[in-house]
Amino acid sequence: MAEKVSIVIPIYNEALNLPGLFERLSEALAKFTQSYEVIMVDDGSKDGSYQKILELSKGRPVTAIRLKRNFGQTAALAAGIEQATGSIIVTLDSDLENDPRDIPLLLARCSEGFDVVSGWRRDRWQGAYFTRKLPSVTANWLISTLSGTKLHDYGCTLKAYRAEYLKGVQLYGQMHRFIPAYVAWQGGTVTEVPVSYQPRVHGKSNYGTGRIVRVLLDLVFVVFMYKYLNRPMHFFGGWGVVSILAGVVCGSAVIALRLLGMHNPIVSLPVLAIFFIIIGLQFILFGVIAEMLMRTYYESQGRKPYLVGEVKEVA
């Protein structure tokens, strides 16, 4: 039996692009053999996008959601994912840079057993190597290196996910782009396929240079949550020990200089020793508090620090 597909599309000030989106989406859906639903989330648009969605959706299987204000792409995706009922969830942008007609390519790879299929806009940023392509390549390399999940295009919204992995993910900030890494951490399989890319014709991009800083900060948080969520003491305690050792080294240097009757070349070396030791003790205390919070979190909600894939009783 074919799996039901939920297509989630976040929309923000894309009224001029919506007719083209519906046209291409209809072409893609005409080839579907499985059941599907389309969920469009208007993220507080001010250009009449929501009214345009309602107008174009007449006679079509579309669920329209309107957020009370602009919460951002991640929040809009989270709202659509919560509403989705399919076993496979496909996300894509509404600006036509993602072509809905590529959706069958992603679903074909999902049918091979992959839990995440990510679009790769391989021909993007041609002619703008230093201003756009190089920063993009660098960012994707950094995310791949820190997360341990190699993808060429984390920023491509066109992705297909198995719903079982998405439904338990709480999305904040710009964290939707890190879902493939999260799925891989949970034991899921991730792959990518080249997809078509066309520069937007109408409107302007909602992404600015400030997004880079926000994405990097979210990346630090996501990696920390993955590696140290269940053992925060190892993180804080590790840095605490390093800081205390630095303080001990500085203090030992002060004592050695005094015993040798030599002049202290660094006037503030004793202060530096005390500073490192105090900071180290604070890090260790942070670790203790974090451990207590995590134990309370798991025990109060009855959560387990593991996921079971399958259980079989073999006679």
C-alpha positions as CSV (number, residue, x, y, z in Angstrom):
1,M,0.0,0.0,0.0
2,A,1.4,3.4,-1.0
3,E,2.2,5.8,1.8
4,K,0.3,9.0,2.2
5,V,2.4,12.1,1.4
6,S,2.0,15.5,3.2
7,I,3.4,18.5,1.3
8,V,4.1,21.4,3.7
9,I,4.8,24.8,2.2
10,P,5.6,27.9,4.3
11,I,4.7,31.2,2.7
12,Y,5.6,34.8,3.4
13,N,4.8,37.6,1.1
14,E,4.7,35.4,-2.1
15,A,1.4,36.4,-3.6
16,L,2.9,37.0,-7.0
17,N,4.6,33.6,-7.0
18,L,1.6,31.6,-5.9
19,P,-0.1,31.1,-9.3
20,G,3.1,29.6,-10.7
21,L,3.5,27.5,-7.6
22,F,-0.1,26.1,-7.9
23,E,0.5,25.4,-11.6
24,R,3.7,23.4,-11.0
25,L,2.4,21.7,-8.0
26,S,-0.7,20.5,-10.0
27,E,1.7,19.1,-12.6
28,A,3.6,17.2,-9.9
29,L,0.5,15.9,-8.1
30,A,-1.1,14.7,-11.4
31,K,1.6,12.0,-11.5
32,F,1.0,10.8,-7.9
33,T,-0.3,7.3,-7.4
34,Q,-0.5,7.6,-3.6
35,S,-2.8,9.7,-1.5
36,Y,-1.6,13.2,-0.6
37,E,-2.5,16.4,1.2
38,V,-1.1,19.9,0.7
39,I,-0.7,22.2,3.7
40,M,0.1,25.8,3.1
41,V,1.2,28.0,6.0
42,D,0.9,31.7,5.7
43,D,3.5,33.2,8.0
44,G,1.9,36.5,8.7
45,S,2.1,37.8,5.1
46,K,1.2,41.5,4.4
47,D,0.8,41.3,0.6
48,G,-2.5,39.3,0.5
49,S,-0.8,35.9,0.2
50,Y,-3.4,34.2,2.4
51,Q,-6.3,35.5,0.4
52,K,-4.5,34.3,-2.8
53,I,-4.1,30.8,-1.2
54,L,-7.8,30.6,-0.5
55,E,-8.6,31.8,-4.0
56,L,-6.3,29.3,-5.8
57,S,-7.2,26.4,-3.5
58,K,-10.8,26.2,-4.5
59,G,-11.5,22.6,-5.7
60,R,-8.1,21.4,-4.6
61,P,-7.1,19.3,-1.5
62,V,-5.3,22.2,0.3
63,T,-5.3,23.0,4.0
64,A,-4.6,26.7,4.6
65,I,-3.1,27.8,7.9
66,R,-2.6,31.5,8.8
67,L,-0.3,32.4,11.6
68,K,-1.2,35.5,13.6
69,R,2.1,37.2,12.8
70,N,5.4,36.5,11.1
71,F,7.1,33.9,13.2
72,G,9.8,32.8,10.7
73,Q,10.2,29.9,8.3
74,T,11.0,27.3,11.0
75,A,7.9,28.1,13.0
76,A,5.8,28.0,9.8
77,L,7.2,24.6,8.9
78,A,6.5,23.4,12.5
79,A,2.9,24.4,12.3
80,G,2.5,22.6,9.0
81,I,4.2,19.5,10.2
82,E,2.0,19.3,13.3
83,Q,-1.0,19.4,11.0
84,A,0.3,16.8,8.6
85,T,-1.2,13.3,8.6
86,G,1.0,11.6,6.0
87,S,3.7,9.0,6.7
88,I,6.1,11.0,4.5
89,I,6.3,14.8,4.8
90,V,7.7,16.9,2.0
91,T,8.7,20.5,2.6
92,L,9.5,23.1,-0.1
93,D,9.7,26.9,-0.5
94,S,7.0,28.9,-2.2
95,D,9.3,31.2,-4.2
96,L,9.6,28.8,-7.1
97,E,13.4,28.4,-6.5
98,N,12.3,24.9,-5.5
99,D,10.4,23.1,-8.3
100,P,7.4,21.0,-7.0
101,R,7.9,18.8,-10.1
102,D,11.1,17.4,-8.4
103,I,9.0,15.9,-5.6
104,P,8.7,12.5,-7.3
105,L,12.5,12.3,-7.4
106,L,12.6,12.6,-3.6
107,L,9.8,10.1,-3.1
108,A,11.5,7.6,-5.3
109,R,14.5,7.6,-3.0
110,C,12.3,7.4,0.0
111,S,10.8,4.2,-1.5
112,E,14.3,2.8,-1.4
113,G,14.3,3.0,2.4
114,F,15.8,6.3,3.1
115,D,14.4,8.3,6.1
116,V,15.5,11.7,4.7
117,V,16.0,12.7,1.1
118,S,17.5,16.2,0.8
119,G,17.4,18.3,-2.4
120,W,20.8,19.6,-3.7
121,R,20.7,22.7,-5.8
122,R,23.9,21.8,-7.5
123,D,23.8,24.6,-10.1
124,R,22.9,27.4,-7.7
125,W,25.0,30.7,-7.5
126,Q,26.7,30.3,-10.9
127,G,28.4,33.5,-11.7
128,A,28.6,34.6,-8.1
129,Y,31.3,32.4,-6.7
130,F,32.9,34.7,-4.2
131,T,29.9,36.6,-3.0
132,R,27.3,33.7,-2.7
133,K,28.7,30.3,-3.7
134,L,31.9,30.3,-1.6
135,P,30.0,31.3,1.7
136,S,27.4,28.7,0.9
137,V,29.9,25.9,0.4
138,T,31.8,27.0,3.5
139,A,28.6,27.0,5.6
140,N,27.5,23.5,4.4
141,W,31.0,22.1,5.0
142,L,31.0,23.5,8.5
143,I,27.6,22.1,9.3
144,S,28.5,18.7,7.7
145,T,31.8,18.6,9.8
146,L,30.2,19.5,13.1
147,S,27.1,17.4,12.7
148,G,28.8,14.4,11.1
149,T,26.1,14.3,8.4
150,K,27.5,15.2,5.0
151,L,25.2,17.2,2.7
152,H,26.0,19.6,0.0
153,D,23.0,21.9,0.5
154,Y,21.6,22.1,4.1
155,G,19.7,25.3,3.1
156,C,17.5,23.6,0.5
157,T,14.0,23.5,1.9
158,L,13.0,20.8,-0.6
159,K,13.3,17.7,1.5
160,A,11.3,14.5,2.1
161,Y,11.1,13.1,5.7
162,R,9.6,10.1,7.3
163,A,7.0,11.5,9.7
164,E,8.1,9.3,12.6
165,Y,11.3,11.4,12.9
166,L,9.7,14.8,12.4
167,K,6.8,14.5,14.8
168,G,9.1,14.3,17.8
169,V,11.3,17.3,16.9
170,Q,10.7,20.7,18.5
171,L,11.8,23.3,16.0
172,Y,13.1,26.7,17.0
173,G,15.2,29.5,15.5
174,Q,16.6,28.3,12.1
175,M,16.8,24.7,13.2
176,H,14.7,23.2,10.4
177,R,17.8,23.0,8.3
178,F,19.5,20.7,10.8
179,I,16.7,18.0,10.8
180,P,18.7,15.7,8.5
181,A,21.5,15.6,11.0
182,Y,19.0,15.1,13.9
183,V,17.5,12.1,12.0
184,A,21.0,10.6,11.4
185,W,21.8,11.0,15.1
186,Q,18.6,9.0,15.9
187,G,19.8,6.2,13.6
188,G,18.0,7.3,10.4
189,T,19.4,7.1,6.9
190,V,20.0,10.3,4.9
191,T,20.8,10.9,1.3
192,E,20.5,13.7,-1.2
193,V,19.5,14.1,-4.9
194,P,20.2,16.9,-7.3
195,V,17.2,19.1,-8.0
196,S,16.5,22.0,-10.3
197,Y,17.0,25.6,-9.3
198,Q,15.7,28.8,-10.8
199,P,16.3,32.3,-9.4
200,R,13.1,33.9,-8.1
201,V,11.2,36.1,-10.6
202,H,8.9,38.0,-8.2
203,G,9.5,39.5,-4.8
204,K,12.8,39.5,-2.9
205,S,14.6,37.0,-0.8
206,N,13.6,36.9,2.9
207,Y,17.2,35.9,3.8
208,G,19.9,38.4,4.7
209,T,23.5,38.2,5.9
210,G,22.2,38.3,9.5
211,R,20.9,34.8,8.9
212,I,24.5,33.4,8.8
213,V,25.1,34.4,12.4
214,R,21.7,33.0,13.5
215,V,22.4,29.7,11.7
216,L,25.9,29.3,13.3
217,L,24.5,30.0,16.8
218,D,21.7,27.4,16.2
219,L,24.4,25.0,14.9
220,V,26.4,25.3,18.1
221,F,23.2,24.7,20.2
222,V,22.1,21.7,18.1
223,V,25.6,20.0,18.3
224,F,25.7,20.6,22.0
225,M,22.2,19.1,22.5
226,Y,23.3,16.0,20.4
227,K,26.6,15.4,22.1
228,Y,26.0,16.5,25.6
229,L,22.2,16.5,26.3
230,N,22.5,13.3,28.3
231,R,25.8,14.2,29.9
232,P,26.2,17.9,30.3
233,M,28.7,17.4,33.1
234,H,31.2,16.1,30.6
235,F,31.0,19.4,28.7
236,F,31.0,21.9,31.6
237,G,33.2,19.7,33.8
238,G,35.7,19.3,31.0
239,W,36.1,23.0,30.5
240,G,36.2,23.4,34.2
241,V,39.1,21.0,34.6
242,V,41.0,22.8,31.8
243,S,40.4,26.2,33.4
244,I,41.5,24.9,36.9
245,L,44.7,23.4,35.3
246,A,45.4,26.7,33.7
247,G,45.1,28.3,37.1
248,V,47.4,25.8,38.7
249,V,50.0,26.4,36.0
250,C,49.8,30.1,36.5
251,G,50.0,29.7,40.3
252,S,52.9,27.3,40.0
253,A,54.8,29.8,37.8
254,V,54.3,32.5,40.4
255,I,55.6,30.3,43.2
256,A,58.6,29.2,41.1
257,L,59.5,32.8,40.3
258,R,59.3,33.7,44.0
259,L,61.5,30.8,45.0
260,L,64.1,31.6,42.4
261,G,64.0,35.3,43.4
262,M,63.2,36.3,39.8
263,H,61.0,39.2,38.8
264,N,57.5,38.3,37.7
265,P,57.4,39.3,34.0
266,I,53.6,39.3,34.1
267,V,52.3,41.6,36.9
268,S,48.8,40.1,36.8
269,L,49.9,36.4,36.8
270,P,48.6,35.8,40.4
271,V,45.2,37.4,39.5
272,L,45.1,35.3,36.4
273,A,45.7,32.1,38.4
274,I,42.8,33.0,40.8
275,F,40.6,33.9,37.8
276,F,41.1,30.6,36.0
277,I,40.5,28.5,39.2
278,I,37.3,30.4,40.0
279,I,36.0,30.1,36.4
280,G,36.8,26.4,36.5
281,L,34.9,25.8,39.7
282,Q,31.9,27.7,38.2
283,F,32.0,25.5,35.1
284,I,31.9,22.4,37.3
285,L,29.0,23.8,39.3
286,F,27.2,24.5,36.1
287,G,27.7,20.9,35.1
288,V,26.2,19.7,38.4
289,I,23.2,21.9,38.0
290,A,22.7,20.8,34.3
291,E,22.9,17.1,35.3
292,M,20.2,17.7,38.0
293,L,18.0,19.5,35.4
294,M,18.4,16.7,32.8
295,R,17.6,14.0,35.4
296,T,14.5,16.0,36.4
297,Y,13.5,16.4,32.7
298,Y,13.7,12.7,31.9
299,E,12.2,11.4,35.2
300,S,9.3,13.9,35.4
301,Q,8.2,13.2,31.8
302,G,8.9,9.5,31.8
303,R,11.3,9.9,28.8
304,K,14.0,7.5,27.9
305,P,17.5,8.5,26.7
306,Y,17.2,6.0,23.9
307,L,15.0,5.0,20.9
308,V,14.0,1.4,20.2
309,G,14.0,0.5,16.5
310,E,12.6,-3.0,16.7
311,V,11.9,-5.8,19.2
312,K,11.6,-9.5,18.1
313,E,11.1,-12.5,20.2
314,V,13.0,-15.4,18.6
315,A,11.8,-18.8,19.5
